[in-house]
Amino acid sequence: MKLFFDTNLSNALPEILKESYPDSTHAEFNDLDERDDRDIWEFCKKNIFIIDTKDKDFMDYSLLYGSPPKVILIRTGNCPTEIVKDLLILNYEMIKDFYQSAKINCLFLH
């Protein structure tokens, strides 16, 4: 499972989570940090990433277009990166099931 971290999440997350989520990346590392959400959507669709974001617009894309890509909407508000890291590690099995599901396009974590 490859996670793509949107600009509203720390660019340190791919490195912090590399053991659990290898090959993950951040918008900044792909010159997508100042691009339109549609560009991010297409990049993640093409490269089979799960979008991790706090941006509800991606939930709307998920409802309109389905998957891929799948979307994890982080509903923690402003919080330290450590909280997001813990959330993704503690919910690894649920995220794995979500990734494998043909019926679920968007997952909410809080």
N, C-alpha and C positions, 0 to 999 in steps of 0.2 A: 504494500500500500504506500503510495507516494502522496504526501500532503503538499499542497501549495498554499503558503501563508500570504494572505492579502496584506496590503500596506498598513492596515489598522492593527496588525499583530507584529510582534518584534521580529526583526530579521535574524535574531540569534536562535530562534526556535529550530530551524533545520539542523544546526550543529548540536544543540542541546538534546534533540530527540533522535539523533542519527542511529542509535542502537535499536530503538523501537520502530522508527519510520525511516529506513534508509532511502536515499534518493529523493528526499523531500527538498523543497526549495522555497524561496521567497520571491515576491514580485520584484523587489529591488535587484535581485541577482539575474533577472531575465529582462531587464529594461522595461518592466511593466508597471513600475511604481507610480508613473504619472499618466498612464494610459486609461482609456475608457474600460468600464466593466465588461463590455462586449468583447474587447480584445483579450482580456483575462479569461473570459469564458471560453473563447475559441482556442486559446493556447492550452488550457487545461483539458479541453475536450480532445484535442489532437494528441496531447502527450499523456493522457490517462492519469491526471492528477485529481485528487479530492480537494476542492477549494475549502480552506479553513478561513473563516472571516467573521467579522462582527457586522458586516454590511447586509442589511435585509434585502437589498436589491437582488442579491444572488439567490435568495429564497424565491423571489418572484420569477427569476429566470428558470429555476428548477421546476416551478409549477407550470410555466409556459412551455418549456422545451423538454422537460424530462432529463434523463441522464444518458450518456455521460455529458459533462462531469457531474459527480455527486457533490453535495454541499454540506459542510458541517458549519452550522451557525453557532458561534460561541456567544452565549448570553450572560456573560459575567459583568458587563459594564467595564469601566476602567479598573484595571487590576494589574498587579505585578505579573511579569512573564512567568514567574515560578508557579502561579496559580493556573495559568493556561497549560503549562507543561504538566503539572500534576493531573489536571482534568483529562488531558489526552492520554497519559499513561494509565491512569486508573480506569479509564473506559476503553482500553485497547480492544478487549474482546467484543464489546458492543460495536465499536467502530469496524472491526473485522467482519462481524455479521452484517452490518450496514453495507459495507463495501461489496459483499457477496450477494446481497439481496437484489433481485430483479424488480422488486415492487416499491422500494423506498428510495427516494431521490434526495431527501434533505433530512438531516439529523440535527436536533437541538441539544446542545450541551450547556449546562449551567450548574 
